[in-house]
Amino acid sequence: MGCSRTWRKQGGLEIVSLFTTHYFWLALSASTLNSAVLAIAAGFAAKTDGGLLVVAILLLTIASHILSCLFFLSGDGVELLVHRFLDKRHLHPRSSRFQTVRGYMEKYQKRFIFMYRFIPGLRFISPYIMGLGRERFWPFFYIDWLASLLWASVFGVIGYLFGTSATRLLDDFSRYDSLAFGVILVLVLVYVVGRFIYHRRHRQR
């Protein structure tokens, strides 16, 4: 009896201490932002914090899966509310991004659930469109769980095994981040000005 109480107490302390680790918060951030870099960082932090790789992968999997299910249910249950939110971000059903994702879904069908996490820019809108299209929840739930596990395993293992090399690469890149930011800013400005000129000429015609 005393042993079981001690075991429960230790287990409770381990769960509480998990919230104070770096890899717990990195895993949440990685899943929320669908960031491979943060997922790698979570795997590396699990190693440096003396944690288990399995725990880091489970954290990444569960957080990513729950977020996908929430977006799926938002598409299925609160269309009008979500539409107002998405209209401001150019994700309306008539937008080009919406149509692009729908084209991927029609082409790859169930396989797309495995793919969208690995394609930048499709993380949030994809499960929403699936819910909006009345995709059945439970098939999505099970397939997305496997997809979350695959995503978490790939980047979590890379971070755990090769985190040192990855952080060195990021450190090297950080030396040139101001230059990279400047180049990106110039390209964005050129793109915006070009689109403005194009639309203005198009309206005049």
N, C-alpha and C positions, 0 to 999 in steps of 0.2 A: 504493500500500500504506500509506504514511504517512498519507495523507488519510483512508483508511477507519478506521485506528486512532484518529486524532484525532476523527473523527465519532462513533465508538462511545464514546470517552471522554466527549465532550461530552453525548451522549445519556444515558449513565449518570449523569453529574453532574446533568442536568436531572431525571431520575427521582428521584434521591436528594433533591434540593432540593425536590421536590414535597411530600415528607413534612413539611417545615418550614413550609409555607404555611398560612395560616388557612383558606383555602377547602377544602383537603384534609380537615381535621378537621371542618369544618362540614358538608361533604358527607356524610361518614360518619355524623355525628350526625343529620343531617336524614333520611337513608335509614333509619337504625335506628329513629328515633322517628316516622317518617312525618310530619315537621313541615314544613309549607309555609313557616312563618316562618324556620326554619333553612335551608331550601333557597333562599329569597330572600336570606338573609344570605350563603350560599355564593356565589351569583352576584355579589353586591355585593363580597364579599371578593376574588373573582377579578379584578374590575376594579381595585380599590385596590392589590392585590398585584402588578399588572402581568401577571396571568395571562391565559389565553385562555378565552373563554366556552365554546368547544367542549370543553376539558378539564374544566371544572366540570360541564358537562352529562353528559359521559361518566362522571365519578366518581359523580355522583348516580344515573345509570342503572344502572351496574354494581353498586354497593353495594345499591341497592334491589332489583334483580333477584335477586342472590345470596341475599339474606335471604328473599325470597318463595319461592325454590326450596328453601331449607333447611326452611322451615315446611311446604311441600308434602310433601317427603320424610319429615318427621317424622310427618305424618299417615298416610303410606303405609307407613312402616317400623317405627316404634316406638310403636304405639298405647298399650300399657299404661303405658309410662313417661311419655308425654306426658299421658295421662288423669290420672295421679296429680298431675302438675304443674298441670293445668287445673282439676281439681276444687276446689282451694284458691282459685281465682280465679273461681269461678262460671261456668266455660266448659264445663261438662259437656254431653254431647249432649242431656240433658233440660232444660238451662237455657234461659231465654227468649232470651238473646243468640244462642245456638247456633241455635235455631229461627228467629230473625229472619234470620240470615245465610243459612240454608238456603232460606228463603222467597224472598229476593232472588235466590239462585242459580237456583232453579227458574223464577222469573219472567223473568229476563234472560239466563240461560244464559251463553254465551261473552262477551257484552257486560259481564257482571259483573266479569270480570277487568280490564277497562278502568276500571271504576267504583270498585272498593273502596278504592283509594289516595286517592280524593278524598272519601271518606265517613269522618268521624272515628269512631274506635272499632272499625273493621273491618280494620285493617291486618294484624294478626297471625293472627287467628282464621280469616280467609277462605281463605288458601292452605292452612291446616291442614285445614279442612273439605273442601276440594277433594281433597286427598290422601287423606283418610279415606274419601271417597266413591268412591275408585278412579277418579278422573278420570285420563285418560292423561297422562303426564308431558310428552311432547314437544309436543303441541298447547298445553298450558299454558305450557311454556317459551317458545315463540315468541310467543304472544299477550302473555304477561307482559313479555317483553322490549320489545315495542312500547309496552305500557302504561307501563313504567318510563321509556322514552324520552320519552313524551308528558308524564308528570308532571314529569320533570327539566327538559324544555324549557320548559314553561309557567312554573314558578316560578324556574328559573335565569335565564331571559331577563328576567322581571320584576325580579329582583334586580340583574341587570347593567345594565339600562337605567334603572330607576327606584329603585335602591337608596337613593339619597340621600333621596328623599321618604319611602321606607318607614322608614328609620331615624329621620327626624324625627318621623314618626307614632308610632313606638315610644317615642321619647324623651318625647313629649307624654303618651303613655299611662302611662309610668313615674311621672309625677308623681302619678297617682291610683291606683297599683297597690296601696298599702296599703288604701285605701278599697274598691277592688274585691275585694281578698282578704277583707276583713272581711265584705262583703256575701255573697260566695260561701260563707264559713264559716257565716254565720248561716243561709243557705238550706239548706246541707247538714245542719246540726243540726236544723232544722225538719223536713226530709225524714226523717231518721233517727228522730226522736221520733214523727213521724206514722206511719211504718211500724211502729214498735214498738207504739204504741197500737192500730193497726188489727189487727195479728196477735194481740195480747192479747185484744181483744174477739172476734175471730173464733174463737179457741180456746175462750173461755167459752161461745160459742153452740154 
